[in-house]
Amino acid sequence: MASEFAKVAKLFEDVIAPANYFDSIESEAVKNALLDHIDNNCTDLIFLIGNPGVGKTFLMKYLINELFYKRQIFYYDTPFFDNELFLDKFIDRFDTVKYHNIVDKKNRAVELAKKNPHTIFVDEAQLLSNDQVEFLRTLSDSKAFQIIMAMHKDEGEAILKKKHFKSRKKQVVTLHEIQRQDLVQYINNILLRNSFGEMEHLFTPRVIKSIQKYTSGNMRSIKLMLQTLFELLDHKKSNNMLKENRIERCLLMMAAIDVGLLDA
């Protein structure tokens, strides 16, 4: 039978589901900025940039869930699409007529985009080819499409410096790592929501400081470290090695090493 520690470990698995969304101070500000652009029907290209693991995909999935019944949503989780098929998918959502050349398709897509509230989400946009980036840019130039592109910070900043983006109006929203006070709130929310509030005492200021140090506030790293930490606690308890319910410094180091945050 799984111990309480094993059950808690599962709560920190890196599963992207809107129900698990955590509204940190940082993510709330970014979420509100994006919602403002969406609600105002902004047709500038919107860039959501941030380091890998900070929660860009999680935030996009949350927004999609929130907007699902309010506007037409198009989501590309891996941006490997054919430009013409991209137009076909957009047109088919609103029109039953079939168009047979890309110029007609693009013209019709622009007409439909101007009439129908929609948002196009493109995740991992740093993987787009130059042709795809140029294609999305030309759609944006029509001032008809609302496109949000999420990409890694370094690659995103490099794309934004390119000549054809530098000279155009765009919106850039940056998602940063969470701070220590958000880390405390995140852990407490997960534990309380799942009836494990009695474990809050494990996360002393010393433990929180160590987790923040090893993860640098990166949400993916935080989840991995917490999951591993509780798996180690479960192992110790199962083998009668846990003398008292507390997280020792060596356990924190073992968890950090196990998930690649600290060299052995």
C-alpha positions in Angstrom: 0.0 0.0 0.0 1.4 3.4 -1.0 2.5 5.6 1.9 1.3 9.2 2.2 4.6 10.3 0.9 4.2 8.3 -2.3 0.7 9.8 -2.8 2.1 13.3 -2.5 4.9 12.5 -4.9 2.3 11.8 -7.6 0.8 15.3 -7.0 4.0 16.9 -8.3 4.2 14.9 -11.6 4.7 17.3 -14.5 1.3 16.9 -16.0 -0.1 19.8 -17.9 -3.8 20.2 -17.0 -5.7 23.5 -16.6 -7.0 22.2 -13.2 -3.4 22.2 -11.9 -2.6 25.8 -13.0 -0.9 27.8 -10.3 -1.5 31.6 -10.4 1.8 32.9 -9.1 2.4 36.7 -8.9 4.5 36.4 -12.1 2.1 34.2 -14.1 -0.9 36.2 -13.0 0.6 39.4 -14.4 1.5 37.6 -17.7 -1.9 35.9 -17.9 -3.7 39.3 -17.5 -1.4 40.9 -20.1 -2.2 38.2 -22.6 -6.0 38.3 -21.8 -5.9 42.1 -22.3 -4.4 41.6 -25.8 -6.9 38.9 -26.6 -10.0 40.8 -25.3 -8.9 43.9 -27.2 -8.7 41.7 -30.4 -5.0 42.7 -30.9 -3.8 41.7 -34.3 -0.1 42.5 -33.7 2.0 39.3 -33.4 2.1 38.4 -29.7 5.2 36.7 -28.4 5.2 34.8 -25.1 8.8 34.2 -24.3 10.6 32.6 -21.3 13.2 30.0 -20.4 12.4 26.3 -20.9 10.3 25.0 -18.0 8.9 28.3 -16.7 5.4 27.4 -17.6 4.6 28.8 -21.1 2.8 25.7 -22.3 0.9 25.4 -19.0 -0.2 29.1 -19.3 -1.3 28.6 -22.9 -3.4 25.5 -22.0 -5.0 27.5 -19.2 -5.9 30.3 -21.6 -7.3 27.9 -24.2 -9.5 26.3 -21.5 -10.7 29.8 -20.4 -11.4 31.0 -23.9 -12.8 27.8 -25.4 -16.5 28.9 -25.3 -15.8 32.6 -26.1 -13.9 32.4 -29.4 -12.6 30.0 -32.0 -9.3 28.5 -30.8 -6.5 27.0 -32.9 -3.7 25.3 -31.1 -0.4 24.0 -32.5 1.6 22.2 -29.8 4.4 21.3 -32.2 4.7 23.9 -35.1 5.3 21.5 -38.0 2.5 22.5 -40.3 2.2 23.0 -44.1 1.2 26.7 -44.8 -1.5 25.7 -47.2 -3.0 23.1 -44.8 -2.8 25.8 -42.1 -5.2 28.0 -44.2 -7.4 25.0 -45.0 -7.9 24.2 -41.3 -8.7 27.9 -40.5 -11.2 28.2 -43.4 -12.9 24.8 -42.7 -13.8 26.1 -39.2 -16.1 28.8 -40.7 -16.8 27.9 -44.4 -17.9 24.9 -46.4 -16.6 26.1 -49.7 -13.3 24.6 -50.9 -10.7 26.7 -52.5 -8.0 25.3 -54.8 -5.1 27.7 -54.8 -3.2 29.3 -52.0 -3.9 32.9 -53.1 -7.7 32.3 -52.9 -7.3 30.4 -49.7 -5.3 33.2 -48.1 -7.7 35.9 -49.3 -10.7 33.9 -47.9 -8.9 33.2 -44.6 -8.3 37.0 -44.2 -12.0 37.7 -44.8 -13.1 35.1 -42.3 -10.5 36.2 -39.7 -11.8 39.7 -39.8 -15.4 38.6 -39.1 -14.8 35.8 -36.5 -13.2 36.2 -33.1 -10.4 33.7 -32.8 -7.0 33.1 -31.4 -4.2 31.0 -32.9 -1.7 29.6 -30.3 1.6 28.3 -31.6 3.7 26.6 -28.9 7.4 25.8 -29.2 7.6 28.5 -31.9 11.4 28.6 -31.8 11.1 25.4 -33.9 9.4 27.2 -36.8 11.2 27.2 -40.1 12.1 30.6 -41.6 9.4 30.0 -44.2 6.8 29.4 -41.5 7.8 32.4 -39.5 7.5 34.6 -42.6 4.1 33.0 -43.4 2.8 33.9 -39.9 4.3 37.4 -40.2 2.5 38.0 -43.5 -0.8 36.8 -42.0 -0.2 39.3 -39.1 0.4 42.1 -41.6 -3.1 41.6 -42.8 -4.3 42.9 -39.4 -6.9 40.2 -39.4 -5.4 37.3 -37.4 -4.7 37.1 -33.7 -1.6 34.9 -33.3 0.3 34.1 -30.0 3.7 32.5 -30.4 5.3 30.9 -27.3 9.1 30.3 -27.6 12.2 29.9 -25.6 13.7 33.2 -24.4 17.1 33.1 -26.2 15.7 31.9 -29.6 12.8 34.3 -29.3 15.0 37.3 -28.7 17.1 36.3 -31.7 14.0 36.1 -33.9 12.7 39.4 -32.7 16.0 41.0 -33.7 15.6 39.9 -37.3 15.0 42.8 -39.7 11.4 41.9 -40.7 10.3 41.7 -37.0 12.4 44.6 -35.7 10.5 47.1 -37.9 7.0 45.8 -37.2 4.6 46.5 -34.3 4.4 43.5 -32.0 3.6 42.6 -28.4 6.2 40.8 -26.3 5.2 39.3 -22.9 8.0 37.6 -20.9 7.3 34.9 -18.3 10.0 34.7 -15.6 10.8 32.2 -12.9 8.8 32.3 -9.7 10.1 33.9 -6.5 10.4 32.3 -3.1 7.1 33.5 -1.7 5.3 31.9 -4.7 7.2 28.7 -4.1 5.8 28.5 -0.6 2.3 29.3 -1.8 2.5 26.7 -4.6 3.6 23.9 -2.3 1.0 24.8 0.3 -1.8 25.0 -2.3 -1.0 21.5 -3.7 -0.9 20.0 -0.2 -4.0 21.7 1.1 -6.1 21.1 -2.0 -5.4 17.4 -1.7 -5.9 17.1 2.1 -2.2 16.8 3.0 -2.0 20.1 4.9 -0.3 18.3 7.8 2.8 18.1 5.7 3.2 21.9 5.4 5.6 21.8 8.4 8.2 19.9 6.3 8.8 23.0 4.3 10.7 25.2 6.7 12.4 28.4 5.5 15.7 26.4 5.2 14.1 23.8 3.0 12.3 26.4 0.8 15.6 28.3 0.4 17.4 25.2 -0.8 14.7 24.3 -3.3 14.7 27.8 -4.7 18.5 27.7 -4.9 18.6 24.4 -6.7 15.7 25.0 -9.1 16.3 28.8 -9.7 12.5 29.1 -9.5 11.9 27.1 -12.7 8.5 25.4 -12.4 9.4 22.2 -14.2 12.5 21.8 -12.0 10.5 22.5 -8.9 8.0 19.8 -9.7 10.7 17.3 -10.5 12.6 18.0 -7.3 9.5 17.9 -5.1 8.3 14.6 -6.7 11.8 13.1 -6.2 11.9 14.5 -2.6 8.7 12.7 -1.6 9.8 9.5 -3.4 13.0 9.6 -1.3 10.9 10.2 1.9 8.7 7.3 0.9 11.7 5.0 0.4 13.2 6.0 3.8 9.8 5.4 5.6 9.3 2.1 3.8 12.7 0.9 5.0 12.3 2.2 8.5 15.1 4.8 7.9 13.0 7.9 8.6 13.6 8.8 12.3 11.4 11.9 12.2 9.2 13.7 9.6 11.6 16.3 8.4 13.5 17.0 5.2 17.2 16.8 5.9 19.9 18.7 3.9 21.3 15.4 2.5 17.9 14.5 1.2 17.6 17.8 -0.6 21.0 17.3 -2.2 20.1 13.7 -3.2 16.9 15.0 -4.9 18.8 17.8 -6.7 21.4 15.3 -7.9 18.8 12.8 -9.0 17.0 15.3 -11.3 20.2 16.8 -12.7 20.2 20.1 -10.8 23.4 19.4 -8.9 26.5 17.5 -10.0 27.3 14.4 -7.9 
